[in-house]
Amino acid sequence: MKSSLVLVLGALMVPAVAAADDNAPNPIVEGRAPMHSFVVEGSGGILTARQIVEGSNPTSADDPNPAVAASLYIYLNKNGSTLNPGGVDNSATHTSTIVDTTRNFPAWSVSAADWNTVVSSLQEMYAPFGTTVSDQPPPAGTRFIMAMFGGTAGDALPADQVPPPDQGVILGVSPFTPDCGIIEDSIVFTFAQSAVQIGETPRQIAEIAAQEIAHSFGLDHILNASDPMTYLDYTGNRSFKSGVMSCGEYSARACGLVQYGYPSCRANQDDVALMIERTGTGGTPGDTVAPTLSITAPQNNALVPPTFNVYVTAADNEAITTVELYVDDALIDTSVTAPFQLHATSLSLGDHTLQVIASDGINQTTRNIAITVDDSADPVDPPDGNPPPGDDGDYVTGGCSAGGSGGAGLILGLALVGLIARRRK
């Protein structure tokens, strides 16, 4: 989720399925993973699993498939809990589809400073969407998502669903529906003990949780490294991004559980617009002003050496959260503090497209220029702070656009996210 995922074998891309009811192996039948089952996949050091469970958590008896969530209070629970198994999540009664028996999920022994970072990071990431994010229990009668922090995968998952240590570390798990629908009253897990053991920072742990929570609003994985819904490598603080993006873990696919035989819920995904739609916070987020952005050096069509610096000026009415450098669509470097200086290293000779993206956490601005790499080129000198004269690189401002909507047939799923290699390069 954000932060980064698990370490595991590519061989686990073959769907390994176990029935949740009796934990007995159960093959995919008729080309579709059966209900009440776990499906396991992995690639490039990443392990994921989803539990496909029939059932739904309607907003009311008259609204079996809500378009807007009622569970807008997100309770961050590091204090542990006794969890009960059940066919439908109910955070108020601590009932979870994920556990197979009554489990005493352990508290997370974390310093006050680190916990404050986790809480404030999640409050920042969810601020545009009208949710309340708190480490205090909600008022009586409030519907809420409970995000558990602590322990390991073995403290929540059935024993035969936990990989051996040499195969990987699972860092998070959440319900998910094949129709990308809303899951009211859900319980999601961030296995903070495991995360700390492999060196995840408090911010990265918050990003894991951000992905798990967002699954309960119907968000799928996407191919944007700077968004918490990604599995891709990234350096810097992730935030939910606007703009239409492809779903997928490492390659584009339709959104939903299509790889397990279920229909697609939508063709692609705009995280900000979809969260606004699902939380009912109106048609636009609070901040609709995109950053200003200039590549001050090198200039468009410049001749550059294989290794050089890229100098950028960026500003925003709120704050710049990240500035990213891409070369030929590959993320090369990220900066989170001004003055923004990024680094391109050992590029191949010839023509390339250099792209810089500045984000304020909601809106993005993109600048593209052409460069030619040549061994004889002079170093790129620092600029005087002004945009280069006559620069006609492409200038694209990204705000908010319409999000996808859920499909039919509400079925609970469990998207299991581990994070480790995704953030580090």
Kinemage of the C-alpha trace (Angstrom):
@kinemage 1
@onewidth
@group {chain A} dominant
@subgroup {mainchain}
@vectorlist {calphas} color= white
{ca met a 1} P 0.000 0.000 0.000
{ca lys a 2} L 3.218 2.655 0.421
{ca ser a 3} L 6.283 1.794 1.193
{ca ser a 4} L 6.663 -1.434 -0.435
{ca leu a 5} L 5.657 -4.983 -0.647
{ca val a 6} L 6.809 -8.417 0.226
{ca leu a 7} L 9.756 -10.582 -0.573
{ca val a 8} L 8.811 -13.879 -2.235
{ca leu a 9} L 9.118 -16.195 -5.250
{ca gly a 10} L 7.876 -15.660 -8.730
{ca ala a 11} L 6.729 -19.278 -8.671
{ca leu a 12} L 3.883 -18.225 -6.426
{ca met a 13} L 2.309 -16.423 -9.354
{ca val a 14} L 0.609 -19.753 -9.963
{ca pro a 15} L -2.645 -19.301 -8.025
{ca ala a 16} L -2.281 -21.389 -4.877
{ca val a 17} L -5.770 -21.607 -3.457
{ca ala a 18} L -6.966 -22.790 -0.077
{ca ala a 19} L -10.584 -22.792 1.065
{ca ala a 20} L -11.139 -20.423 3.972
{ca asp a 21} L -13.774 -22.704 5.480
{ca asp a 22} L -11.582 -25.755 6.047
{ca asn a 23} L -8.127 -24.559 4.895
{ca ala a 24} L -7.941 -27.526 2.517
{ca pro a 25} L -6.252 -27.077 -0.869
{ca asn a 26} L -8.799 -26.225 -3.513
{ca pro a 27} L -8.004 -25.697 -7.193
{ca ile a 28} L -9.492 -22.966 -9.321
{ca val a 29} L -12.707 -24.387 -10.745
{ca glu a 30} L -14.209 -23.505 -14.106
{ca gly a 31} L -11.526 -20.901 -14.683
{ca arg a 32} L -12.459 -18.891 -11.597
{ca ala a 33} L -11.070 -18.873 -8.083
{ca pro a 34} L -13.837 -20.251 -5.833
{ca met a 35} L -15.543 -18.254 -3.132
{ca his a 36} L -14.239 -18.536 0.424
{ca ser a 37} L -10.711 -19.072 -0.849
{ca phe a 38} L -7.250 -17.569 -0.760
{ca val a 39} L -5.386 -16.942 -3.997
{ca val a 40} L -1.650 -16.373 -3.847
{ca glu a 41} L 0.536 -14.635 -6.419
{ca gly a 42} L 4.035 -13.265 -6.547
{ca ser a 43} L 6.608 -11.769 -8.868
{ca gly a 44} L 9.813 -9.798 -8.649
{ca gly a 45} L 10.177 -10.374 -4.913
{ca ile a 46} L 6.522 -9.591 -4.165
{ca leu a 47} L 3.902 -11.886 -2.613
{ca thr a 48} L 0.217 -11.074 -2.613
{ca ala a 49} L -2.880 -13.015 -1.624
{ca arg a 50} L -6.584 -12.331 -1.689
{ca gln a 51} L -9.347 -14.034 0.199
{ca ile a 52} L -12.494 -14.226 -1.875
{ca val a 53} L -15.476 -14.399 0.432
{ca glu a 54} L -19.146 -14.058 -0.389
{ca gly a 55} L -21.053 -11.340 1.384
{ca ser a 56} L -21.390 -7.581 1.587
{ca asn a 57} L -21.661 -4.856 4.165
{ca pro a 58} L -24.466 -2.604 2.919
{ca thr a 59} L -24.928 0.956 4.128
{ca ser a 60} L -28.457 -0.081 5.130
{ca ala a 61} L -30.873 -2.935 4.509
{ca asp a 62} L -32.233 -0.988 1.546
{ca asp a 63} L -28.802 -0.289 0.049
{ca pro a 64} L -27.011 -3.612 -0.612
{ca asn a 65} L -24.298 -2.075 -2.815
{ca pro a 66} L -23.571 1.467 -1.568
{ca ala a 67} L -22.002 4.009 -3.930
{ca val a 68} L -20.889 6.210 -1.041
{ca ala a 69} L -19.264 4.813 2.091
{ca ala a 70} L -20.836 5.194 5.517
{ca ser a 71} L -17.578 4.138 7.238
{ca leu a 72} L -15.707 7.452 7.052
{ca tyr a 73} L -14.027 7.154 10.462
{ca ile a 74} L -10.661 5.375 10.213
{ca tyr a 75} L -9.575 4.062 13.596
{ca leu a 76} L -5.828 3.375 13.845
{ca asn a 77} L -5.498 0.659 16.490
{ca lys a 78} L -2.019 -0.179 17.830
{ca asn a 79} L -3.364 -1.524 21.125
{ca gly a 80} L -4.237 -5.049 20.003
{ca ser a 81} L -7.603 -6.769 19.972
{ca thr a 82} L -9.379 -10.072 20.337
{ca leu a 83} L -10.720 -10.789 16.848
{ca asn a 84} L -13.543 -13.159 15.992
{ca pro a 85} L -13.994 -15.035 12.699
{ca gly a 86} L -17.041 -14.306 10.571
{ca gly a 87} L -18.380 -14.191 7.044
{ca val a 88} L -18.708 -10.382 7.033
{ca asp a 89} L -16.438 -7.764 8.607
{ca asn a 90} L -17.861 -5.870 11.573
{ca ser a 91} L -15.348 -3.513 13.171
{ca ala a 92} L -17.710 -2.708 16.042
{ca thr a 93} L -17.782 -6.351 17.178
{ca his a 94} L -14.158 -7.019 16.083
{ca thr a 95} L -15.344 -9.650 13.602
{ca ser a 96} L -13.067 -10.305 10.615
{ca thr a 97} L -13.284 -12.468 7.511
{ca ile a 98} L -9.497 -12.818 7.596
{ca val a 99} L -9.077 -14.754 10.838
{ca asp a 100} L -10.142 -18.414 10.885
{ca thr a 101} L -10.328 -18.735 14.681
{ca thr a 102} L -10.539 -16.300 17.584
{ca arg a 103} L -7.215 -14.485 17.591
{ca asn a 104} L -5.574 -12.237 20.166
{ca phe a 105} L -3.908 -9.820 17.795
{ca pro a 106} L -0.943 -8.269 19.634
{ca ala a 107} L -0.376 -4.607 20.400
{ca trp a 108} L 2.476 -2.781 18.678
{ca ser a 109} L 5.173 -1.579 21.047
{ca val a 110} L 6.171 1.615 19.243
{ca ser a 111} L 7.661 4.874 20.466
{ca ala a 112} L 5.382 7.881 20.780
{ca ala a 113} L 7.382 9.755 18.141
{ca asp a 114} L 7.190 6.951 15.578
{ca trp a 115} L 3.480 6.412 16.212
{ca asn a 116} L 2.809 10.118 15.810
{ca thr a 117} L 4.545 9.937 12.417
{ca val a 118} L 2.319 7.043 11.364
{ca val a 119} L -0.845 8.844 12.482
{ca ser a 120} L 0.061 12.226 10.979
{ca ser a 121} L 1.148 10.612 7.683
{ca leu a 122} L -2.188 8.834 7.311
{ca gln a 123} L -4.068 11.989 8.260
{ca glu a 124} L -2.135 13.839 5.543
{ca met a 125} L -2.799 11.190 2.872
{ca tyr a 126} L -6.528 10.960 3.634
{ca ala a 127} L -7.094 14.687 4.328
{ca pro a 128} L -8.664 15.449 0.891
{ca phe a 129} L -11.415 12.877 1.291
{ca gly a 130} L -13.575 13.980 4.209
{ca thr a 131} L -12.534 11.097 6.468
{ca thr a 132} L -11.625 11.250 10.144
{ca val a 133} L -8.324 9.479 10.824
{ca ser a 134} L -7.623 8.971 14.533
{ca asp a 135} L -5.956 6.632 16.999
{ca gln a 136} L -8.907 7.118 19.353
{ca pro a 137} L -11.939 4.780 19.173
{ca pro a 138} L -14.903 6.328 17.351
{ca pro a 139} L -17.981 7.633 19.143
{ca ala a 140} L -20.683 5.068 19.861
{ca gly a 141} L -22.831 4.314 16.828
{ca thr a 142} L -20.207 5.499 14.306
{ca arg a 143} L -19.452 3.134 11.433
{ca phe a 144} L -15.711 2.809 10.983
{ca ile a 145} L -12.790 1.033 9.371
{ca met a 146} L -10.386 -0.413 11.946
{ca ala a 147} L -6.749 -0.482 10.828
{ca met a 148} L -4.772 -2.852 13.046
{ca phe a 149} L -1.026 -2.284 13.584
{ca gly a 150} L 1.284 -4.878 15.076
{ca gly a 151} L 2.392 -8.481 14.958
{ca thr a 152} L 3.080 -10.630 11.931
{ca ala a 153} L 1.017 -12.340 9.266
{ca gly a 154} L 0.880 -15.413 11.489
{ca asp a 155} L -1.112 -13.435 14.051
{ca ala a 156} L -4.038 -13.013 11.634
{ca leu a 157} L -3.874 -15.370 8.656
{ca pro a 158} L -4.622 -19.102 8.663
{ca ala a 159} L -1.403 -20.988 9.343
{ca asp a 160} L -1.212 -22.597 5.903
{ca gln a 161} L -1.428 -19.173 4.230
{ca val a 162} L 1.735 -17.811 5.867
{ca pro a 163} L 4.844 -18.377 3.730
{ca pro a 164} L 8.036 -19.796 5.245
{ca pro a 165} L 10.573 -17.106 6.183
{ca asp a 166} L 12.775 -17.953 3.203
{ca gln a 167} L 9.868 -17.262 0.828
{ca gly a 168} L 8.824 -13.854 2.002
{ca val a 169} L 7.415 -11.475 4.572
{ca ile a 170} L 3.798 -10.373 4.436
{ca leu a 171} L 3.380 -6.821 5.684
{ca gly a 172} L -0.309 -6.107 5.175
{ca val a 173} L -3.692 -7.590 4.344
{ca ser a 174} L -7.130 -6.171 3.602
{ca pro a 175} L -10.553 -7.153 2.330
{ca phe a 176} L -11.229 -6.439 -1.330
{ca thr a 177} L -14.227 -7.090 -3.565
{ca pro a 178} L -14.028 -8.488 -7.112
{ca asp a 179} L -16.376 -5.696 -8.222
{ca cys a 180} L -14.150 -3.059 -6.555
{ca gly a 181} L -16.981 -2.135 -4.206
{ca ile a 182} L -17.115 -0.469 -0.812
{ca ile a 183} L -16.578 -2.661 2.259
{ca glu a 184} L -18.264 -1.086 5.262
{ca asp a 185} L -17.002 -1.725 8.803
{ca ser a 186} L -13.892 -3.509 7.519
{ca ile a 187} L -10.833 -4.551 9.496
{ca val a 188} L -7.451 -4.241 7.762
{ca phe a 189} L -3.992 -5.221 8.983
{ca thr a 190} L -0.503 -3.738 8.833
{ca phe a 191} L 1.971 -6.218 10.288
{ca ala a 192} L 4.143 -3.582 11.906
{ca gln a 193} L 6.409 -5.985 13.787
{ca ser a 194} L 7.488 -7.583 10.513
{ca ala a 195} L 7.788 -4.182 8.862
{ca val a 196} L 10.147 -2.896 11.531
{ca gln a 197} L 12.244 -6.068 11.343
{ca ile a 198} L 12.965 -5.514 7.652
{ca gly a 199} L 13.719 -1.825 8.145
{ca glu a 200} L 10.533 -0.045 7.088
{ca thr a 201} L 10.269 3.511 8.437
{ca pro a 202} L 7.185 4.905 10.210
{ca arg a 203} L 6.232 6.756 7.002
{ca gln a 204} L 6.533 3.560 4.972
{ca ile a 205} L 4.425 1.690 7.522
{ca ala a 206} L 1.778 4.409 7.160
{ca glu a 207} L 1.864 3.941 3.368
{ca ile a 208} L 1.319 0.198 3.775
{ca ala a 209} L -1.731 0.973 5.889
{ca ala a 210} L -2.928 3.593 3.394
{ca gln a 211} L -3.110 0.928 0.690
{ca glu a 212} L -4.905 -1.566 2.925
{ca ile a 213} L -7.481 1.033 3.995
{ca ala a 214} L -8.054 2.166 0.407
{ca his a 215} L -8.890 -1.392 -0.657
{ca ser a 216} L -11.992 -1.086 1.533
{ca phe a 217} L -13.061 1.904 -0.579
{ca gly a 218} L -12.619 -0.225 -3.716
{ca leu a 219} L -9.230 0.992 -4.946
{ca asp a 220} L -7.144 -1.571 -6.843
{ca his a 221} L -3.368 -1.602 -7.374
{ca ile a 222} L -2.081 0.858 -9.983
{ca leu a 223} L 1.074 1.439 -12.013
{ca asn a 224} L 2.153 4.728 -10.428
{ca ala a 225} L 5.225 4.416 -8.227
{ca ser a 226} L 4.496 7.579 -6.221
{ca asp a 227} L 0.981 6.476 -5.192
{ca pro a 228} L 0.367 4.208 -2.166
{ca met a 229} L -1.664 1.799 -4.338
{ca thr a 230} L 1.468 0.706 -6.188
{ca tyr a 231} L 3.834 -2.260 -6.018
{ca leu a 232} L 6.583 -0.381 -7.888
{ca asp a 233} L 9.915 0.871 -6.551
{ca tyr a 234} L 9.918 4.419 -5.245
{ca thr a 235} L 12.013 6.762 -3.112
{ca gly a 236} L 10.070 9.542 -1.407
{ca asn a 237} L 6.716 10.068 0.292
{ca arg a 238} L 3.771 8.578 -1.562
{ca ser a 239} L 0.389 10.286 -1.861
{ca phe a 240} L -2.850 9.542 -3.717
{ca lys a 241} L -2.605 10.873 -7.279
{ca ser a 242} L -5.160 12.230 -9.689
{ca gly a 243} L -5.309 11.290 -13.350
{ca val a 244} L -6.357 8.090 -15.105
{ca met a 245} L -3.865 5.272 -14.502
{ca ser a 246} L -3.647 1.600 -15.425
{ca cys a 247} L -4.379 -1.006 -12.784
{ca gly a 248} L -1.863 -3.769 -12.162
{ca glu a 249} L 1.069 -4.841 -10.043
{ca tyr a 250} L 3.939 -4.842 -12.580
{ca ser a 251} L 2.104 -4.663 -15.920
{ca ala a 252} L -1.159 -3.109 -17.035
{ca arg a 253} L -4.428 -5.011 -16.650
{ca ala a 254} L -8.091 -4.164 -16.227
{ca cys a 255} L -9.112 -3.302 -12.669
{ca gly a 256} L -10.563 -5.975 -10.400
{ca leu a 257} L -9.779 -9.669 -9.923
{ca val a 258} L -9.647 -10.400 -13.634
{ca gln a 259} L -6.632 -12.690 -13.218
{ca tyr a 260} L -8.839 -15.000 -11.147
{ca gly a 261} L -11.666 -15.239 -13.630
{ca tyr a 262} L -13.884 -12.404 -12.392
{ca pro a 263} L -15.186 -9.633 -14.656
{ca ser a 264} L -13.345 -6.339 -14.705
{ca cys a 265} L -14.903 -3.618 -12.531
{ca arg a 266} L -13.450 -0.781 -14.663
{ca ala a 267} L -10.831 -0.216 -17.340
{ca asn a 268} L -8.543 2.030 -15.283
{ca gln a 269} L -8.460 4.105 -12.113
{ca asp a 270} L -8.113 7.695 -10.913
{ca asp a 271} L -7.296 7.357 -7.221
{ca val a 272} L -8.223 10.878 -6.111
{ca ala a 273} L -11.450 11.044 -8.122
{ca leu a 274} L -12.503 7.557 -7.031
{ca met a 275} L -11.844 8.318 -3.353
{ca ile a 276} L -13.840 11.554 -3.669
{ca glu a 277} L -16.666 9.596 -5.292
{ca arg a 278} L -16.638 6.827 -2.685
{ca thr a 279} L -16.425 9.178 0.311
{ca gly a 280} L -19.045 11.586 -1.048
{ca thr a 281} L -16.826 14.625 -0.536
{ca gly a 282} L -18.087 16.418 -3.654
{ca gly a 283} L -16.768 16.671 -7.171
{ca thr a 284} L -13.357 18.133 -6.360
{ca pro a 285} L -10.838 17.881 -3.542
{ca gly a 286} L -10.161 20.868 -1.325
{ca asp a 287} L -7.038 21.798 -3.275
{ca thr a 288} L -7.568 22.162 -7.032
{ca val a 289} L -4.503 24.295 -7.785
{ca ala a 290} L -1.715 22.421 -9.563
{ca pro a 291} L 1.964 23.197 -8.885
{ca thr a 292} L 4.016 25.471 -11.106
{ca leu a 293} L 7.055 23.754 -12.576
{ca ser a 294} L 10.095 24.577 -14.713
{ca ile a 295} L 13.148 22.562 -15.718
{ca thr a 296} L 15.802 25.250 -15.433
{ca ala a 297} L 18.682 23.084 -16.643
{ca pro a 298} L 19.323 21.357 -18.982
{ca gln a 299} L 17.394 23.182 -21.676
{ca asn a 300} L 15.159 21.543 -24.254
{ca asn a 301} L 17.169 19.772 -27.006
{ca ala a 302} L 20.361 20.093 -24.940
{ca leu a 303} L 23.469 17.975 -25.477
{ca val a 304} L 24.343 16.373 -22.099
{ca pro a 305} L 26.917 13.901 -20.758
{ca pro a 306} L 25.834 10.405 -19.616
{ca thr a 307} L 25.739 11.575 -15.973
{ca phe a 308} L 24.339 15.009 -15.149
{ca asn a 309} L 22.151 17.005 -12.773
{ca val a 310} L 18.646 18.234 -13.532
{ca tyr a 311} L 17.702 21.526 -11.877
{ca val a 312} L 14.030 22.219 -11.214
{ca thr a 313} L 11.961 25.026 -9.739
{ca ala a 314} L 8.540 24.086 -8.386
{ca ala a 315} L 6.014 25.873 -6.188
{ca asp a 316} L 2.464 25.327 -4.973
{ca asn a 317} L -0.275 27.173 -3.103
{ca glu a 318} L -0.116 24.464 -0.411
{ca ala a 319} L 3.164 22.529 -0.604
{ca ile a 320} L 5.203 20.442 -3.024
{ca thr a 321} L 5.255 16.841 -1.780
{ca thr a 322} L 7.434 15.229 -4.472
{ca val a 323} L 9.384 16.078 -7.600
{ca glu a 324} L 10.187 13.049 -9.780
{ca leu a 325} L 12.596 12.593 -12.670
{ca tyr a 326} L 11.823 10.091 -15.426
{ca val a 327} L 13.977 9.222 -18.424
{ca asp a 328} L 12.096 7.431 -21.205
{ca asp a 329} L 9.245 6.652 -18.761
{ca ala a 330} L 11.572 5.078 -16.171
{ca leu a 331} L 11.737 6.682 -12.706
{ca ile a 332} L 15.336 7.800 -12.105
{ca asp a 333} L 15.311 10.047 -9.044
{ca thr a 334} L 13.014 11.800 -6.564
{ca ser a 335} L 13.388 14.953 -4.468
{ca val a 336} L 11.108 16.060 -1.631
{ca thr a 337} L 12.773 19.292 -0.539
{ca ala a 338} L 13.705 22.507 -2.338
{ca pro a 339} L 15.939 23.434 -4.054
{ca phe a 340} L 15.018 20.527 -6.308
{ca gln a 341} L 18.088 18.923 -7.848
{ca leu a 342} L 17.755 15.481 -9.415
{ca his a 343} L 20.384 13.158 -10.808
{ca ala a 344} L 20.609 11.159 -14.030
{ca thr a 345} L 23.389 8.589 -14.032
{ca ser a 346} L 25.053 6.538 -16.783
{ca leu a 347} L 22.465 7.128 -19.492
{ca ser a 348} L 23.045 5.457 -22.836
{ca leu a 349} L 24.250 7.590 -25.732
{ca gly a 350} L 21.658 9.051 -28.065
{ca asp a 351} L 18.272 10.736 -27.817
{ca his a 352} L 16.067 10.512 -24.725
{ca thr a 353} L 12.944 12.106 -23.291
{ca leu a 354} L 13.398 13.676 -19.888
{ca gln a 355} L 10.259 14.162 -17.791
{ca val a 356} L 9.797 15.893 -14.447
{ca ile a 357} L 6.581 15.593 -12.403
{ca ala a 358} L 5.813 17.878 -9.451
{ca ser a 359} L 2.984 16.900 -7.078
{ca asp a 360} L 1.236 18.604 -4.176
{ca gly a 361} L -0.287 15.312 -3.064
{ca ile a 362} L -3.443 15.804 -5.142
{ca asn a 363} L -2.588 17.682 -8.319
{ca gln a 364} L 0.364 17.138 -10.633
{ca thr a 365} L 2.253 19.179 -13.219
{ca thr a 366} L 4.480 17.532 -15.808
{ca arg a 367} L 7.293 18.999 -17.895
{ca asn a 368} L 8.925 17.119 -20.797
{ca ile a 369} L 12.072 18.021 -22.730
{ca ala a 370} L 14.273 16.261 -25.273
{ca ile a 371} L 17.963 15.631 -24.600
{ca thr a 372} L 20.811 13.981 -26.479
{ca val a 373} L 23.466 12.131 -24.499
{ca asp a 374} L 27.014 12.425 -25.847
{ca asp a 375} L 30.359 11.592 -24.232
{ca ser a 376} L 31.820 14.889 -25.437
{ca ala a 377} L 29.071 17.085 -23.944
{ca asp a 378} L 29.878 19.657 -21.266
{ca pro a 379} L 28.484 19.191 -17.748
{ca val a 380} L 25.091 20.709 -17.021
{ca asp a 381} L 25.767 23.911 -15.086
{ca pro a 382} L 23.492 25.104 -12.280
{ca pro a 383} L 21.047 27.728 -13.540
{ca asp a 384} L 20.545 31.244 -12.224
{ca gly a 385} L 17.100 30.269 -10.958
{ca asn a 386} L 15.174 31.440 -14.026
{ca pro a 387} L 13.520 29.159 -16.602
{ca pro a 388} L 15.698 28.790 -19.720
{ca pro a 389} L 14.712 31.221 -22.477
{ca gly a 390} L 12.842 29.775 -25.420
{ca asp a 391} L 12.186 26.428 -23.709
{ca asp a 392} L 9.269 24.874 -25.560
{ca gly a 393} L 9.078 21.565 -23.733
{ca asp a 394} L 5.634 20.075 -23.258
{ca tyr a 395} L 3.772 21.535 -20.276
{ca val a 396} L 0.923 19.525 -18.822
{ca thr a 397} L -1.124 20.391 -15.742
{ca gly a 398} L -2.958 17.573 -14.016
{ca gly a 399} L -5.945 18.233 -11.789
{ca cys a 400} L -8.858 15.987 -10.909
{ca ser a 401} L -10.859 13.873 -13.302
{ca ala a 402} L -13.691 11.389 -13.070
{ca gly a 403} L -13.022 8.079 -11.354
{ca gly a 404} L -14.165 4.576 -12.161
{ca ser a 405} L -17.189 3.074 -10.509
{ca gly a 406} L -17.803 -0.324 -9.061
{ca gly a 407} L -19.461 -3.113 -10.963
{ca ala a 408} L -22.105 -5.593 -9.874
{ca gly a 409} L -22.185 -8.495 -7.442
{ca leu a 410} L -20.553 -7.572 -4.130
{ca ile a 411} L -18.074 -10.195 -2.977
{ca leu a 412} L -15.498 -9.761 -0.260
{ca gly a 413} L -11.890 -10.261 -1.176
{ca leu a 414} L -8.729 -9.850 0.774
{ca ala a 415} L -5.819 -8.121 -0.873
{ca leu a 416} L -2.660 -9.107 0.881
{ca val a 417} L 0.135 -6.671 0.475
{ca gly a 418} L 3.679 -7.072 1.686
{ca leu a 419} L 6.119 -4.275 1.163
{ca ile a 420} L 9.844 -4.343 0.969
{ca ala a 421} L 11.498 -4.092 -2.418
{ca arg a 422} L 8.927 -1.682 -3.812
{ca arg a 423} L 10.407 1.404 -2.204
{ca arg a 424} L 14.093 0.661 -2.555
{ca lys a 425} L 16.070 0.596 -5.757
